Amino acid sequence: MLYIIYQEDKDEGAAEIRERVKPAHLDYLARFESKLVLGGAMLAEDGVKRTGSVLILNVDSYAEAEAFSLEEPFRKAGLFKNVRISRMRRGQWNPAAAPATAEGN
């Protein structure tokens, strides 16, 4: 089952938390590579300022998605002011339409 985890950064201190915890965050995501369908930062319209992140997981239950989220280093460090987890179904699927680079090119 697919679950989307939508996480909005808090307004104060987010950049410092993100910088400090990033290595642990990346290590954590690597441990779950077989379950992580897609993940990335949400950006302000300037394409630079991070405003949160979105993760899509393929797991067996809401409880498993929630457990993943609760242990995620950014969340544990207090980066997010809001976290929403929702089950989703795969509709259109066109990986070829994805940008070639992380920057969206």
LUMMARKE-214638 format. One record per residue (C-alpha): residue number from 1; residue in one letter; x, y, z. Coordinates in steps of 0.05 Angstrom, whole numbers, plus 5000, padded with zeros to 4 digits. Each point is the difference from the previous one (the first is absolute). Layout:
N
{nr = NUM&rest = A&xx = X&yy = Y&zz = Z} $
...
REM end
This chain:
105
{nr = 1&rest = M&xx = 5000&yy = 5000&zz = 5000} $
{nr = 2&rest = L&xx = 5024&yy = 5070&zz = 4985} $
{nr = 3&rest = Y&xx = 5002&yy = 5054&zz = 5053} $
{nr = 4&rest = I&xx = 5020&yy = 5072&zz = 4990} $
{nr = 5&rest = I&xx = 5033&yy = 5037&zz = 5057} $
{nr = 6&rest = Y&xx = 4993&yy = 5075&zz = 4992} $
{nr = 7&rest = Q&xx = 5044&yy = 5040&zz = 5048} $
{nr = 8&rest = E&xx = 5002&yy = 5075&zz = 5007} $
{nr = 9&rest = D&xx = 5061&yy = 5033&zz = 5030} $
{nr = 10&rest = K&xx = 4991&yy = 5043&zz = 5062} $
{nr = 11&rest = D&xx = 5011&yy = 5074&zz = 4989} $
{nr = 12&rest = E&xx = 5060&yy = 5011&zz = 5046} $
{nr = 13&rest = G&xx = 5066&yy = 4962&zz = 5001} $
{nr = 14&rest = A&xx = 4982&yy = 4951&zz = 4944} $
{nr = 15&rest = A&xx = 5063&yy = 5013&zz = 4959} $
{nr = 16&rest = E&xx = 5045&yy = 4987&zz = 5060} $
{nr = 17&rest = I&xx = 4964&yy = 4935&zz = 5018} $
{nr = 18&rest = R&xx = 5001&yy = 4977&zz = 4928} $
{nr = 19&rest = E&xx = 5075&yy = 5012&zz = 4994} $
{nr = 20&rest = R&xx = 5017&yy = 4967&zz = 5066} $
{nr = 21&rest = V&xx = 4957&yy = 4938&zz = 4991} $
{nr = 22&rest = K&xx = 5007&yy = 4989&zz = 4925} $
{nr = 23&rest = P&xx = 5052&yy = 4944&zz = 5004} $
{nr = 24&rest = A&xx = 4956&yy = 4960&zz = 5048} $
{nr = 25&rest = H&xx = 4939&yy = 5014&zz = 4956} $
{nr = 26&rest = L&xx = 5035&yy = 4974&zz = 4938} $
{nr = 27&rest = D&xx = 5026&yy = 4938&zz = 5037} $
{nr = 28&rest = Y&xx = 4929&yy = 4986&zz = 5024} $
{nr = 29&rest = L&xx = 4970&yy = 5006&zz = 4931} $
{nr = 30&rest = A&xx = 5054&yy = 4953&zz = 4972} $
{nr = 31&rest = R&xx = 4980&yy = 4947&zz = 5051} $
{nr = 32&rest = F&xx = 4929&yy = 5002&zz = 4971} $
{nr = 33&rest = E&xx = 5019&yy = 5004&zz = 4927} $
{nr = 34&rest = S&xx = 4958&yy = 4938&zz = 4983} $
{nr = 35&rest = K&xx = 4938&yy = 5035&zz = 5027} $
{nr = 36&rest = L&xx = 5013&yy = 5072&zz = 4979} $
{nr = 37&rest = V&xx = 4965&yy = 5013&zz = 4933} $
{nr = 38&rest = L&xx = 5015&yy = 5074&zz = 4996} $
{nr = 39&rest = G&xx = 5026&yy = 5054&zz = 5046} $
{nr = 40&rest = G&xx = 5021&yy = 5071&zz = 4995} $
{nr = 41&rest = A&xx = 5000&yy = 5070&zz = 5028} $
{nr = 42&rest = M&xx = 4943&yy = 5048&zz = 4990} $
{nr = 43&rest = L&xx = 5026&yy = 5067&zz = 4976} $
{nr = 44&rest = A&xx = 4977&yy = 5072&zz = 4999} $
{nr = 45&rest = E&xx = 4986&yy = 5029&zz = 4932} $
{nr = 46&rest = D&xx = 5072&yy = 5026&zz = 4997} $
{nr = 47&rest = G&xx = 5022&yy = 4927&zz = 4994} $
{nr = 48&rest = V&xx = 5050&yy = 5008&zz = 5057} $
{nr = 49&rest = K&xx = 4966&yy = 5008&zz = 5067} $
{nr = 50&rest = R&xx = 4977&yy = 4934&zz = 5029} $
{nr = 51&rest = T&xx = 4930&yy = 5000&zz = 5029} $
{nr = 52&rest = G&xx = 4991&yy = 4927&zz = 5018} $
{nr = 53&rest = S&xx = 5004&yy = 4931&zz = 4969} $
{nr = 54&rest = V&xx = 4958&yy = 4946&zz = 4970} $
{nr = 55&rest = L&xx = 5012&yy = 4925&zz = 5004} $
{nr = 56&rest = I&xx = 4961&yy = 4945&zz = 4966} $
{nr = 57&rest = L&xx = 5008&yy = 4932&zz = 5032} $
{nr = 58&rest = N&xx = 4977&yy = 4931&zz = 4979} $
{nr = 59&rest = V&xx = 4984&yy = 4966&zz = 5066} $
{nr = 60&rest = D&xx = 4949&yy = 4951&zz = 5028} $
{nr = 61&rest = S&xx = 4960&yy = 5048&zz = 5045} $
{nr = 62&rest = Y&xx = 4989&yy = 5069&zz = 5027} $
{nr = 63&rest = A&xx = 5033&yy = 4978&zz = 5064} $
{nr = 64&rest = E&xx = 5064&yy = 4983&zz = 4962} $
{nr = 65&rest = A&xx = 4999&yy = 5067&zz = 4964} $
{nr = 66&rest = E&xx = 4989&yy = 5036&zz = 5066} $
{nr = 67&rest = A&xx = 5056&yy = 4961&zz = 5034} $
{nr = 68&rest = F&xx = 5047&yy = 5018&zz = 4943} $
{nr = 69&rest = S&xx = 4981&yy = 5074&zz = 5007} $
{nr = 70&rest = L&xx = 5007&yy = 5002&zz = 5075} $
{nr = 71&rest = E&xx = 5071&yy = 4973&zz = 4997} $
{nr = 72&rest = E&xx = 5022&yy = 5043&zz = 4941} $
{nr = 73&rest = P&xx = 5058&yy = 5043&zz = 5025} $
{nr = 74&rest = F&xx = 4973&yy = 5067&zz = 4974} $
{nr = 75&rest = R&xx = 4934&yy = 4988&zz = 5035} $
{nr = 76&rest = K&xx = 5034&yy = 4977&zz = 5064} $
{nr = 77&rest = A&xx = 5042&yy = 5063&zz = 4999} $
{nr = 78&rest = G&xx = 4937&yy = 5044&zz = 4998} $
{nr = 79&rest = L&xx = 5008&yy = 5026&zz = 4929} $
{nr = 80&rest = F&xx = 4926&yy = 4996&zz = 4982} $
{nr = 81&rest = K&xx = 4941&yy = 5042&zz = 5023} $
{nr = 82&rest = N&xx = 4952&yy = 4953&zz = 4966} $
{nr = 83&rest = V&xx = 5002&yy = 4928&zz = 4977} $
{nr = 84&rest = R&xx = 4943&yy = 4966&zz = 4962} $
{nr = 85&rest = I&xx = 4999&yy = 4927&zz = 4979} $
{nr = 86&rest = S&xx = 4949&yy = 4976&zz = 4950} $
{nr = 87&rest = R&xx = 4988&yy = 4936&zz = 4963} $
{nr = 88&rest = M&xx = 4999&yy = 5009&zz = 4925} $
{nr = 89&rest = R&xx = 4991&yy = 4957&zz = 4939} $
{nr = 90&rest = R&xx = 5044&yy = 5002&zz = 4940} $
{nr = 91&rest = G&xx = 4964&yy = 5032&zz = 4942} $
{nr = 92&rest = Q&xx = 5040&yy = 5024&zz = 4942} $
{nr = 93&rest = W&xx = 5071&yy = 4973&zz = 5000} $
{nr = 94&rest = N&xx = 5050&yy = 5030&zz = 4952} $
{nr = 95&rest = P&xx = 5071&yy = 4999&zz = 5027} $
{nr = 96&rest = A&xx = 5025&yy = 5024&zz = 4932} $
{nr = 97&rest = A&xx = 4966&yy = 5067&zz = 5012} $
{nr = 98&rest = A&xx = 5042&yy = 5012&zz = 5063} $
{nr = 99&rest = P&xx = 5056&yy = 5052&zz = 4994} $
{nr = 100&rest = A&xx = 5069&yy = 4973&zz = 4985} $
{nr = 101&rest = T&xx = 5032&yy = 5037&zz = 5059} $
{nr = 102&rest = A&xx = 4981&yy = 5015&zz = 5071} $
{nr = 103&rest = E&xx = 4996&yy = 5074&zz = 4982} $
{nr = 104&rest = G&xx = 4943&yy = 4985&zz = 4951} $
{nr = 105&rest = N&xx = 5038&yy = 5005&zz = 4934} $
REM end
